[in-house]
């Protein structure tokens, strides 16, 4: 299985809201492309919190996802392509099957701050699809 590390950077914007970047790209424009017939991928999302809010992955419910749906996806795991491999406060490992028909997998990473407030980051996977590997 192919491995990929992705840096998720959280910082405060000028208004004090949390702004996310995925590998240096604003989250709403971030698209991780998986090539056709490249098989399953294990993706480690490493949180780099620069907000001062002590953000962590919401370990009990770290990701919501859906195949070919609008952003953000509905609550829950509604994708046939993604599964959670592991999750702790600073790292989430997702397994993306990248199988079957090509599709967009819209997903939302869920975080919680020390004060209990929630924050979300919603990038996209471009799955090329192909045979399950």
C-alpha positions in Angstrom: 0.0 0.0 0.0 1.3 3.4 -0.9 2.0 5.8 2.0 1.6 9.6 2.0 2.1 12.2 4.7 0.0 15.4 4.6 0.6 18.5 6.7 -2.5 20.1 8.1 -1.7 23.6 9.3 -4.1 25.5 11.5 -3.6 29.2 12.1 -5.7 32.2 13.0 -6.8 34.6 10.3 -7.1 38.4 10.7 -10.6 38.0 12.2 -9.4 35.4 14.7 -11.1 32.5 12.9 -9.2 29.3 12.3 -7.8 28.9 8.8 -6.6 25.5 7.6 -4.1 24.7 4.9 -3.4 21.2 3.6 0.1 20.8 2.3 0.3 24.6 1.9 -3.0 25.0 0.0 -6.1 26.6 1.6 -8.3 23.7 2.6 -11.2 24.6 0.4 -8.9 24.4 -2.7 -6.9 21.4 -1.5 -7.3 18.3 -3.7 -5.3 15.1 -3.1 -5.1 13.3 -6.4 -4.8 9.5 -6.4 -3.9 8.1 -9.8 -6.1 5.5 -11.6 -5.0 1.9 -10.8 -2.6 3.1 -8.1 -4.4 1.0 -5.5 -5.0 1.8 -1.9 -3.2 4.6 -0.1 -2.5 5.1 3.6 -2.5 8.8 4.3 -1.2 10.4 7.6 -2.7 13.8 8.3 -0.3 15.5 10.8 -1.8 18.5 12.6 0.4 21.6 13.0 -1.5 23.8 15.4 -0.4 27.4 15.4 -3.7 28.8 16.8 -2.9 28.8 20.5 -6.2 27.0 21.0 -4.6 23.6 21.6 -6.5 22.0 18.6 -6.6 18.2 18.5 -8.3 15.7 16.2 -11.7 14.7 17.5 -10.6 11.2 18.1 -14.1 9.7 18.6 -15.3 11.2 15.2 -12.3 12.4 13.3 -13.6 12.4 9.7 -16.9 12.7 7.8 -16.9 11.7 4.1 -19.1 11.1 1.1 -18.6 10.1 -2.5 -19.5 12.6 -5.2 -21.4 14.8 -2.7 -21.3 18.6 -2.1 -18.9 20.1 0.5 -19.1 19.8 3.4 -20.2 16.1 3.5 -23.0 15.1 5.7 -22.1 13.9 9.2 -20.8 10.4 9.4 -18.7 8.0 7.3 -20.7 7.8 4.0 -17.8 6.9 1.6 -17.1 3.4 0.3 -13.5 4.6 -0.2 -12.3 5.9 3.2 -11.7 4.2 6.5 -9.9 5.3 9.7 -6.7 3.4 10.2 -5.7 5.2 13.5 -6.3 8.5 15.2 -4.7 10.3 18.1 -4.6 14.0 19.2 -2.2 15.1 16.4 -2.3 12.4 13.7 -5.1 10.8 11.7 -4.4 7.9 9.4 -7.0 7.3 6.7 -7.0 4.4 4.2 -8.3 5.4 0.8 -9.2 2.3 -1.3 -9.1 4.3 -4.6 -11.0 1.5 -6.2 -14.0 1.2 -8.6 -15.2 4.2 -10.6 -13.3 7.5 -10.5 -14.9 9.9 -8.0 -14.5 12.9 -5.8 -14.4 11.9 -2.1 -15.4 15.0 -0.1 -14.2 14.7 3.5 -14.1 16.9 6.5 -11.5 16.6 9.2 -13.0 17.3 12.7 -11.0 19.0 15.4 -11.8 20.2 18.9 -10.0 23.0 20.9 -9.1 23.0 24.5 -12.2 25.1 25.3 -14.4 22.4 23.7 -15.2 24.4 20.5 -15.2 22.6 17.2 -13.2 23.3 14.0 -13.4 21.7 10.6 -11.2 21.4 7.6 -12.8 20.2 4.3 -10.5 19.2 1.4 -11.2 16.7 -1.4 -9.7 13.5 -2.7 -9.7 13.0 -6.4 -9.8 9.2 -6.7 -8.7 7.9 -10.1 -10.3 4.5 -9.2 -9.4 1.2 -10.7 -9.1 -2.3 -9.4 -8.8 -2.8 -5.7 -5.3 -3.5 -4.7 
